[in-house]
Each structure stands twice: as C-alpha cells, then as structure tokens.
Amino acid sequence: MKKRRSVTFNHNPLLDKGLPVWRPRVVLLALLCGSFALVARAGYLQGVNDDFLQAEGKSRYSRVIEIPATRGKITDRHGTVLAASTPVKSIWAIPSDARLKPGQVRTLAGLLDVDVRDLNRKLARDSDFVYLKRQVPPALAEKVEALDLPGIHEHREYRRYYPGAEVMAHVLGFTGVDDHGQEGVELAYDDQLSGKAGSRRVIKDRRGRIVEDVESIRKPQEGKDITLSIDAKIQYLAYAALEQGIKTHHAKAGGVVVLDARTGEVLAMVNAPTYNPNDRGSLTGAQLRNRAITDTFEPGSVMKPFIAGLALETGKVGFNTVIDTGDGHLTIGNATINDTHRHGLITVAQIIQKSSNVGIVRVAMNFQPQQMWSLYDSLGFGSPLRVGFPGEASGRLRPASQWRPIEQATMAYGHGISVSLMQLAHAYLAFARDGDLIPVTLKRAEAPRLSGQRIYSPQTVREVRAMMEMVTEDGGTAPQARVPGYRVAGKTGTAHKLEGGQYTNRYIASFVGLAPASDPRLVIAVMIDEPTTRSYYGGQVAGPVFSQVMAGALRALSVPPDAPITPVQVARTGEAPDPAARENM
C-alpha cells in the first residue's frame, strides 16, 4: 500500500487564493458609518429634538382631562332659581383597552340600560374615545366604577334642572346633552351662561385610573348667572288661570303675557300645551311652540282702540262724536261687514264699548291707507320686537300701497293683519303709559323707563282708556274681566281662524287690558285658541282668565286699589246669611 502524504491546514491550496484588499476595508467603513449614524440620531433625539420621545413616554401614563365649566344659573327677578346645573357622570371607554369578557359586557349593559349589541359595537370601534352613556346619576356611576373594568372610565358633567317644570318651560327652554341651550332663554343667552371648560394633566396607571394630579393647565371659566324679569309668583298665577280657562272651554291652546307698564319687563309668559323640560322623552311640536312669541294670528277687535286713538289724535272725531251704524251692515265693493247686534246711532266711545265693526270701519275710512299703516308700523306690528328670544315672529302687515278699500276696512277690526300675543301686549303699553311706547325686555330692568317713542298724546290716551273702561262695565262686551277693587280698561277680540285661505267657524278669543285704569301698572294679554263650547267670544272666554291673572298679579305687587270694594256682610254665629250678602261672596 502506498503511503499518503499528509497536508497541514496552513498549507491548504484553497488558502493560496488571496481575497481583494478593498473588501474588509469597505465592511469596516460601513460599520463605522452605521455606528456614527446611530450616535448622531441618539444625540439628535435626546439633545436637540427630545419632544417626540417625551410625548411618547408621557402618552403611556399622562393624560389631559377636560374640566367642565358650571353653567350659570337663571333666576327670576327676586332671586328664585329657575334653572341650575347639577353634577352627573358620563361613562366612556378606550376601545383598544376595553378587553371585556361577554359576562362583563352583559353586566355593564344592564347597569347602563343599553342594548348589549350596541355596547359591543361601540367597544369594537377603531378610536381612542367613545361615550357609552351620557349624564348618568352619580350613584349609577359608582356601581360602574365598582366593576373595575379595564378601559372603562367616567368623568364629571352637568345636567340642567328646572324646578318650575311645565310652568317655566317656554320661557327657559332647555339644554342638550352637551349642556348648550336648545330653546328659550337657554338658547338666547347661551354664550353668557355656558362659560369655558378648563383642563388638567394627570398620571394614570395601566388600567386608566388616576393616581396623581400633575398640574392645572387651564382653569374653567364659570358661566354667568342671568336674572330675568319674570316674577315666579305671577308666572304660576298665569299658568294656573290659563290651564283652567282651556279646560273650561275645551280649547286647543292658549297663551298669556303680563307686562310691567313702567319698565316694559315681561313678568309672565305662559303657553298651553306645555311640557316638562326635566323629562323630554315624548315631546311633540305642539308642546314646544312658544305661541306667545313665535305664533301669529288675526287679532280681531282688540285692534279697534288703536284706530279710535288715531281718530282722536288727528281730530277726525271726538269722544262723543255720533256715528251712524245703521242696521249693522256695511257693504264695501262685493263684501259686507256685519255687527252682531244692531246699534244704530252710537258714539265713538260706544263703538269701542259694544265692539261695533261697522262703526270702527266708518271711522277708519276717514284715513288714507298710509296713515293706518304708519300707525300699525309705529306700534311694532309687521316686524319682530327684538326681545332676543329665538324664533320671534314678525307678523304680517302688507304695504299700504297694496291695500284695497275692503282690506283697509277689515284691518280696522283686526282681520287681514297677523300679530303675535307679545306684539299685542307691547302695543297696549302705549295706552298704559302717556302715549309713548317702550321696548319689552326679558331681563330685569334696574329702573323705570321714563319715556319712549311717542304714539299718542296723553289726552288721547286718557280718552281711549275711558272707552276701554266702558268695555268692562255693564253694557260692555267684557264685564267678566272686572277685578274687584280696581278699575280695568281693556278690549275683547273674537276672530275667525283663517285656514287654507278661507275663514272657518273656528275662533280665537282674546282680551287685552290694563289696570289700575287710573294709573296703569300692568298690561295683560290673553289668547284662547279654538274654544269648542258654545261660548267663544273674547269677553266670555279670555275675559275671566284676564280677571284671575290681573287680580293675583296686582295683589302680588301690592298695587293699591283705585275703586271701591263692595263690602261682604258676614252673618253672626247662629244667624242665617243675608241672600244679598251671598251674591257678593
């Protein structure tokens, strides 16, 4: 056997082939460049641009939480709280952290009273924040917190509470789930009431629980309180009287407005039907409508005193000027105007007392259409009053150039023109004062308004007030509007409703009046929509409501009587009462 020659490792022929000299140098250079790049990047991030790393680090444990601002209170003129915010909790989640078992989801859904499928859909969202339920009571929030579920959190919010409920609903309106105004005063003054939310930085553990407050970033700015002109006592009186009037006459709806003649303040504004702003689960459009401001109607005969005042002011007639109303019929063109009764020869004062359509038309036709239009325009008809209330209606007052003779005639007794109840009450301020008209306001006034826009002279106003005072006396259309101990001046209105361009046998009954007539303090306007009993005239339907509200309001304001009060005889013990005394009780 031939002996093999051994070959040592260092003499391996494969090693005889040398590597290129540049290869190790390139590799070494690449390693050095990579090292320098890493060092440079680390220096840049830690020394120059360290915000990114700090933000990423803080995001693991630090959170910025919003601090809600408390919404301002709304009070009446005496400081009685009408709307206030109460603390509640809202339950929210971070879906990526909320890894809940099916049993935990069912338990949470049961506490929150939500559907399990809806809850699962919210927890499956690709977002960092989702509300599970807003504005839950604190006691319920504590039960949710006790479950100690990952990714489920809560924070404080506020919910509006209205102590007056239905009585104040249309004045105050309400707020939405985000505590911003949706209707009424809440919407009109939302910027003042809302305030501005603040924020604070906190440290949270991995389950999202706050373990430490770090700093306050921005303090919340609390909302400002608002004092309204509303008198809560008078508001309740008006609400109760309106509800009774609607119930008695089986009416569809109604409204009452009470104004202070000295300041133009709205002391009460109620509507029916109404709603409870604390529980709005089954609201309808009819309940939400603030009819006193947003709805308009043809007012009827309550417009007649304005025409009488214009005629007195311009010298066309006097208080005792006799007008021939004939047999109660007056034909203009193809239309005939009628009175409910035949009055024959009556004075201008009796035209107002007996509410003669024919009589007031004969007075009105002495004017050019532009004169009547200018009067109505100066009284505020046809344009919004700018009370600041949302949805305020302007009414309808067509340009005088478009009036036909029959339209001028019907506008004298309140047909062919539409107004809101607030506009009517505002216009009657001219009769409650010395002929000047001041703006109305929903906020408390600090002092009486000494003067306003001049409409009539003081002498004209005194004569028109005397005419309207005859309306509530025997022989007038509204003896039911009397107030014991006070002289009352006012005017009734009974108007057919216009539907689809045609007048129907449905009515709006109204009464607008003032008291005490010797020195008026209050103006009250009442409207009853569609009374369905046999009584549908303004004096019979709206007059008693006016009387009840005016009597209570004058007593609440401690206004001294200006008329004698018929004494009530009280029988002695054991004696039968006098029948005459019984009639006065």
MARBAPA-131950 format. One record per residue (C-alpha): chain; x, y, z. Coordinates in steps of 0.05 Angstrom, whole numbers, padded with zeros to 5 digits. Layout:
<sites>
  unit    east   north      up
     A       X       Y       Z
...
</sites>
This chain:
<sites>
  unit    east   north      up
     A   00000   00000   00000
     A   00024   00067  -00019
     A   00032   00116   00039
     A  -00009   00182   00034
     A   00027   00247   00044
     A  -00006   00290   00097
     A  -00023   00364   00084
     A  -00025   00414   00140
     A  -00081   00466   00146
     A  -00039   00526   00135
     A  -00015   00495   00070
     A  -00086   00484   00043
     A  -00086   00502  -00030
     A  -00153   00539  -00021
     A  -00118   00589   00022
     A  -00067   00604  -00030
     A  -00120   00645  -00068
     A  -00119   00715  -00033
     A  -00181   00760  -00021
     A  -00187   00830  -00050
     A  -00155   00881  -00005
     A  -00213   00932  -00011
     A  -00268   00885   00016
     A  -00251   00886   00090
     A  -00239   00960   00087
     A  -00308   00973   00057
     A  -00341   00929   00110
     A  -00303   00965   00165
     A  -00322   01033   00137
     A  -00396   01013   00133
     A  -00396   00990   00205
     A  -00363   01055   00227
     A  -00414   01098   00188
     A  -00473   01059   00218
     A  -00445   01070   00287
     A  -00435   01144   00275
     A  -00507   01149   00248
     A  -00536   01115   00309
     A  -00496   01160   00355
     A  -00517   01222   00316
     A  -00590   01201   00316
     A  -00589   01188   00391
     A  -00556   01255   00403
     A  -00607   01290   00359
     A  -00667   01258   00393
     A  -00641   01267   00464
     A  -00606   01334   00456
     A  -00640   01372   00400
     A  -00709   01344   00386
     A  -00729   01309   00450
     A  -00803   01329   00446
     A  -00822   01267   00408
     A  -00793   01218   00458
     A  -00821   01256   00517
     A  -00890   01257   00484
     A  -00887   01183   00470
     A  -00866   01170   00541
     A  -00919   01214   00572
     A  -00973   01182   00528
     A  -00961   01117   00566
     A  -00980   01148   00633
     A  -01001   01221   00625
     A  -01070   01246   00604
     A  -01101   01315   00595
     A  -01172   01315   00624
     A  -01224   01368   00609
     A  -01254   01404   00669
     A  -01325   01424   00652
     A  -01348   01494   00670
     A  -01411   01502   00711
     A  -01467   01534   00671
     A  -01494   01598   00701
     A  -01559   01598   00740
     A  -01623   01631   00715
     A  -01664   01666   00768
     A  -01728   01706   00769
     A  -01729   01779   00789
     A  -01730   01761   00863
     A  -01672   01712   00861
     A  -01713   01648   00858
     A  -01673   01596   00820
     A  -01708   01576   00755
     A  -01652   01535   00724
     A  -01589   01505   00755
     A  -01537   01453   00737
     A  -01529   01390   00778
     A  -01467   01345   00774
     A  -01474   01279   00736
     A  -01425   01228   00706
     A  -01414   01204   00636
     A  -01387   01134   00622
     A  -01335   01128   00566
     A  -01285   01077   00541
     A  -01219   01068   00505
     A  -01239   01011   00458
     A  -01168   00985   00450
     A  -01161   00977   00526
     A  -01232   00952   00539
     A  -01219   00877   00533
     A  -01282   00853   00567
     A  -01309   00784   00574
     A  -01381   00770   00549
     A  -01406   00767   00621
     A  -01375   00834   00637
     A  -01407   00866   00575
     A  -01475   00840   00596
     A  -01467   00866   00666
     A  -01445   00935   00641
     A  -01502   00938   00591
     A  -01551   00921   00646
     A  -01527   00976   00691
     A  -01527   01028   00635
     A  -01594   01003   00608
     A  -01568   00997   00537
     A  -01571   00941   00486
     A  -01514   00891   00490
     A  -01504   00892   00415
     A  -01499   00968   00414
     A  -01449   00966   00470
     A  -01406   00914   00434
     A  -01407   00957   00371
     A  -01382   01017   00409
     A  -01327   00977   00442
     A  -01305   00950   00375
     A  -01294   01018   00344
     A  -01225   01038   00319
     A  -01218   01100   00362
     A  -01187   01125   00426
     A  -01251   01150   00457
     A  -01325   01132   00455
     A  -01383   01151   00500
     A  -01422   01092   00528
     A  -01475   01134   00562
     A  -01481   01208   00579
     A  -01508   01242   00642
     A  -01519   01182   00688
     A  -01534   01193   00762
     A  -01473   01192   00808
     A  -01500   01130   00844
     A  -01502   01091   00779
     A  -01432   01115   00761
     A  -01406   01088   00827
     A  -01435   01019   00810
     A  -01400   01020   00743
     A  -01335   01041   00776
     A  -01341   00985   00826
     A  -01338   00934   00769
     A  -01265   00956   00757
     A  -01268   00941   00683
     A  -01206   00955   00640
     A  -01214   01013   00591
     A  -01279   01037   00622
     A  -01276   01107   00651
     A  -01321   01163   00675
     A  -01317   01238   00681
     A  -01359   01293   00712
     A  -01410   01333   00672
     A  -01471   01375   00689
     A  -01544   01367   00676
     A  -01594   01423   00676
     A  -01651   01421   00727
     A  -01713   01464   00723
     A  -01752   01470   00788
     A  -01811   01504   00754
     A  -01820   01447   00705
     A  -01881   01459   00660
     A  -01895   01529   00688
     A  -01829   01558   00662
     A  -01817   01512   00603
     A  -01830   01561   00546
     A  -01792   01618   00579
     A  -01729   01578   00597
     A  -01727   01526   00542
     A  -01675   01472   00556
     A  -01603   01449   00542
     A  -01578   01390   00502
     A  -01533   01333   00525
     A  -01472   01378   00516
     A  -01503   01430   00563
     A  -01514   01481   00509
     A  -01581   01517   00500
     A  -01631   01489   00451
     A  -01693   01531   00464
     A  -01717   01594   00500
     A  -01673   01635   00546
     A  -01622   01578   00549
     A  -01610   01587   00474
     A  -01618   01663   00472
     A  -01564   01674   00526
     A  -01523   01611   00514
     A  -01457   01649   00506
     A  -01464   01682   00574
     A  -01490   01620   00610
     A  -01441   01569   00582
     A  -01373   01591   00607
     A  -01309   01558   00582
     A  -01283   01489   00601
     A  -01214   01482   00634
     A  -01164   01425   00633
     A  -01114   01389   00679
     A  -01058   01339   00669
     A  -01059   01274   00709
     A  -01020   01209   00715
     A  -01058   01145   00703
     A  -01040   01072   00715
     A  -01044   01019   00661
     A  -01118   01009   00676
     A  -01132   01082   00664
     A  -01143   01101   00737
     A  -01119   01169   00760
     A  -01063   01161   00810
     A  -01036   01232   00814
     A  -01055   01304   00793
     A  -00995   01336   00759
     A  -01016   01406   00740
     A  -01074   01451   00722
     A  -01067   01474   00650
     A  -01126   01520   00646
     A  -01177   01537   00699
     A  -01250   01534   00678
     A  -01288   01599   00669
     A  -01356   01590   00702
     A  -01418   01614   00665
     A  -01451   01679   00685
     A  -01517   01680   00723
     A  -01576   01714   00689
     A  -01632   01749   00726
     A  -01697   01751   00686
     A  -01754   01800   00690
     A  -01801   01741   00704
     A  -01838   01740   00771
     A  -01845   01667   00790
     A  -01909   01680   00830
     A  -01944   01717   00773
     A  -01919   01664   00724
     A  -01952   01610   00765
     A  -02017   01650   00771
     A  -02019   01659   00696
     A  -02004   01585   00684
     A  -02059   01562   00731
     A  -02111   01610   00702
     A  -02095   01592   00630
     A  -02099   01517   00645
     A  -02167   01527   00677
     A  -02192   01570   00620
     A  -02171   01520   00567
     A  -02202   01463   00607
     A  -02267   01501   00618
     A  -02277   01517   00544
     A  -02245   01454   00516
     A  -02196   01496   00476
     A  -02138   01474   00433
     A  -02085   01521   00461
     A  -02073   01589   00491
     A  -02025   01639   00518
     A  -02017   01695   00570
     A  -01968   01753   00572
     A  -01960   01800   00631
     A  -01920   01865   00623
     A  -01899   01918   00673
     A  -01923   01984   00643
     A  -01868   02024   00679
     A  -01808   01985   00653
     A  -01832   01941   00595
     A  -01809   01879   00633
     A  -01842   01812   00618
     A  -01868   01790   00686
     A  -01901   01726   00659
     A  -01906   01689   00594
     A  -01942   01622   00592
     A  -01968   01577   00538
     A  -02010   01514   00534
     A  -01999   01459   00517
     A  -01933   01456   00552
     A  -01880   01405   00572
     A  -01833   01385   00628
     A  -01761   01404   00608
     A  -01735   01355   00660
     A  -01766   01297   00622
     A  -01768   01306   00547
     A  -01778   01234   00528
     A  -01844   01243   00490
     A  -01844   01315   00464
     A  -01886   01339   00406
     A  -01881   01401   00363
     A  -01945   01430   00393
     A  -01916   01426   00463
     A  -01852   01461   00444
     A  -01884   01520   00409
     A  -01879   01585   00448
     A  -01943   01612   00420
     A  -01938   01680   00454
     A  -01877   01698   00412
     A  -01870   01650   00353
     A  -01943   01642   00331
     A  -01984   01696   00297
     A  -02059   01703   00289
     A  -02111   01753   00265
     A  -02127   01791   00329
     A  -02197   01815   00315
     A  -02229   01873   00353
     A  -02171   01885   00401
     A  -02145   01929   00345
     A  -02203   01978   00348
     A  -02176   02023   00404
     A  -02115   02039   00360
     A  -02160   02066   00305
     A  -02202   02104   00355
     A  -02138   02134   00384
     A  -02114   02155   00315
     A  -02181   02188   00300
     A  -02179   02226   00366
     A  -02107   02246   00356
     A  -02119   02275   00287
     A  -02184   02309   00306
     A  -02228   02268   00259
     A  -02275   02251   00316
     A  -02286   02265   00389
     A  -02303   02221   00449
     A  -02378   02234   00440
     A  -02380   02241   00364
     A  -02441   02203   00339
     A  -02431   02151   00285
     A  -02489   02120   00246
     A  -02480   02044   00244
     A  -02549   02035   00212
     A  -02577   01966   00215
     A  -02509   01935   00229
     A  -02489   01922   00157
     A  -02440   01959   00112
     A  -02424   01939   00041
     A  -02357   01956   00010
     A  -02348   01930  -00061
     A  -02373   01858  -00062
     A  -02363   01847   00013
     A  -02410   01862   00071
     A  -02386   01879   00141
     A  -02433   01859   00198
     A  -02445   01874   00271
     A  -02470   01821   00318
     A  -02525   01869   00341
     A  -02559   01929   00311
     A  -02535   01992   00346
     A  -02559   02050   00302
     A  -02532   02118   00325
     A  -02476   02109   00376
     A  -02417   02150   00399
     A  -02344   02133   00385
     A  -02337   02112   00458
     A  -02396   02064   00449
     A  -02364   02036   00386
     A  -02308   02010   00430
     A  -02354   01991   00487
     A  -02401   01950   00443
     A  -02346   01929   00393
     A  -02382   01953   00330
     A  -02347   01932   00266
     A  -02389   01979   00224
     A  -02375   02037   00270
     A  -02300   02029   00271
     A  -02297   02019   00195
     A  -02335   02085   00185
     A  -02282   02119   00229
     A  -02224   02084   00194
     A  -02246   02103   00124
     A  -02231   02176   00141
     A  -02157   02160   00135
     A  -02111   02145   00077
     A  -02083   02074   00078
     A  -02013   02102   00091
     A  -02037   02135   00156
     A  -02063   02070   00184
     A  -02002   02032   00161
     A  -01956   02083   00194
     A  -01994   02075   00259
     A  -01990   02000   00258
     A  -01917   02002   00239
     A  -01901   02050   00297
     A  -01937   02003   00344
     A  -01889   01947   00324
     A  -01934   01905   00280
     A  -01902   01873   00219
     A  -01832   01869   00249
     A  -01800   01829   00306
     A  -01796   01863   00374
     A  -01724   01841   00382
     A  -01735   01815   00452
     A  -01676   01769   00440
     A  -01720   01707   00442
     A  -01706   01654   00388
     A  -01759   01644   00335
     A  -01793   01710   00347
     A  -01847   01723   00294
     A  -01854   01789   00257
     A  -01927   01781   00238
     A  -01958   01804   00173
     A  -01971   01877   00154
     A  -01975   01887   00079
     A  -01951   01953   00048
     A  -02005   02006   00046
     A  -01997   02012  -00030
     A  -02027   01943  -00037
     A  -02089   01955   00006
     A  -02157   01953  -00027
     A  -02214   01991   00007
     A  -02243   01927   00037
     A  -02175   01908   00065
     A  -02167   01976   00098
     A  -02236   01966   00128
     A  -02223   01897   00156
     A  -02155   01917   00184
     A  -02192   01968   00227
     A  -02223   01910   00266
     A  -02164   01862   00263
     A  -02174   01820   00200
     A  -02122   01819   00144
     A  -02066   01831   00193
     A  -02029   01780   00236
     A  -01994   01793   00302
     A  -01964   01754   00360
     A  -01992   01757   00430
     A  -01928   01792   00454
     A  -01936   01845   00399
     A  -02007   01859   00423
     A  -01986   01866   00495
     A  -01928   01911   00475
     A  -01973   01956   00432
     A  -02022   01966   00491
     A  -01964   01995   00531
     A  -01980   02059   00493
     A  -02048   02062   00528
     A  -02019   02041   00595
     A  -01969   02098   00593
     A  -01978   02170   00570
     A  -01979   02151   00496
     A  -01906   02131   00490
     A  -01882   02062   00472
     A  -01822   02029   00505
     A  -01787   01964   00487
     A  -01803   01899   00523
     A  -01747   01860   00558
     A  -01738   01791   00588
     A  -01682   01815   00634
     A  -01695   01852   00698
     A  -01693   01927   00690
     A  -01658   01969   00742
     A  -01705   02029   00737
     A  -01770   02051   00703
     A  -01767   02076   00632
     A  -01785   02150   00634
     A  -01802   02158   00561
     A  -01805   02122   00495
     A  -01830   02131   00423
     A  -01889   02179   00422
     A  -01952   02148   00392
     A  -02009   02187   00423
     A  -02016   02249   00465
     A  -02032   02240   00539
     A  -02102   02269   00528
     A  -02117   02219   00473
     A  -02093   02162   00517
     A  -02138   02184   00575
     A  -02199   02185   00528
     A  -02183   02117   00498
     A  -02173   02088   00567
     A  -02241   02114   00587
     A  -02271   02080   00526
     A  -02238   02014   00543
     A  -02260   02020   00615
     A  -02332   02021   00589
     A  -02318   01953   00558
     A  -02315   01921   00627
     A  -02376   01957   00653
     A  -02449   01937   00646
     A  -02467   01942   00573
     A  -02396   01927   00551
     A  -02370   01863   00519
     A  -02328   01840   00578
     A  -02358   01850   00647
     A  -02326   01783   00664
     A  -02258   01817   00660
     A  -02271   01861   00721
     A  -02225   01858   00781
     A  -02255   01874   00849
     A  -02226   01937   00878
     A  -02193   01960   00813
     A  -02214   01999   00752
     A  -02200   01957   00690
     A  -02194   01980   00618
     A  -02189   01932   00560
     A  -02215   01906   00495
     A  -02243   01839   00471
     A  -02226   01804   00407
     A  -02262   01747   00371
     A  -02234   01728   00304
     A  -02250   01672   00255
     A  -02189   01629   00240
     A  -02160   01632   00170
     A  -02143   01563   00143
     A  -02124   01549   00072
     A  -02143   01619   00050
     A  -02214   01613   00077
     A  -02245   01635   00142
     A  -02274   01578   00183
     A  -02322   01572   00241
     A  -02264   01563   00288
     A  -02246   01622   00332
     A  -02190   01655   00370
     A  -02216   01691   00432
     A  -02174   01745   00463
     A  -02173   01801   00514
     A  -02120   01854   00525
     A  -02127   01901   00584
     A  -02093   01943   00636
     A  -02102   01961   00709
     A  -02110   02001   00751
     A  -02142   02046   00698
     A  -02127   02109   00738
     A  -02052   02095   00738
     A  -02038   02031   00699
     A  -01985   01985   00727
     A  -01997   01921   00687
     A  -02016   01902   00616
     A  -02042   01831   00607
     A  -02058   01797   00540
     A  -02097   01732   00537
     A  -02109   01688   00476
     A  -02150   01624   00475
     A  -02145   01583   00411
     A  -02207   01545   00386
     A  -02255   01543   00445
     A  -02305   01488   00428
     A  -02360   01504   00477
     A  -02419   01549   00459
     A  -02381   01608   00488
     A  -02327   01632   00440
     A  -02328   01707   00448
     A  -02267   01741   00476
     A  -02303   01771   00536
     A  -02333   01704   00556
     A  -02272   01660   00544
     A  -02210   01704   00553
     A  -02241   01756   00600
     A  -02245   01711   00662
     A  -02173   01688   00652
     A  -02151   01760   00649
     A  -02190   01777   00712
     A  -02159   01720   00751
     A  -02088   01736   00730
     A  -02095   01811   00739
     A  -02126   01804   00808
     A  -02070   01758   00833
     A  -02014   01799   00800
     A  -02038   01865   00830
     A  -02041   01834   00899
     A  -01971   01803   00889
     A  -01944   01872   00871
     A  -01981   01906   00928
     A  -02014   01955   00880
     A  -02065   01997   00918
     A  -02138   01993   00895
     A  -02168   02051   00856
     A  -02241   02031   00861
     A  -02288   02019   00920
     A  -02296   01947   00942
     A  -02366   01923   00956
     A  -02366   01901   01029
     A  -02383   01829   01044
     A  -02432   01820   01102
     A  -02414   01763   01148
     A  -02470   01733   01188
     A  -02464   01726   01263
     A  -02458   01658   01295
     A  -02526   01623   01292
     A  -02556   01672   01242
     A  -02574   01655   01170
     A  -02533   01695   01120
     A  -02567   01751   01082
     A  -02584   01729   01010
     A  -02556   01796   00984
     A  -02491   01783   01020
     A  -02488   01713   00990
     A  -02489   01743   00920
     A  -02426   01783   00935
     A  -02387   01725   00963
</sites>
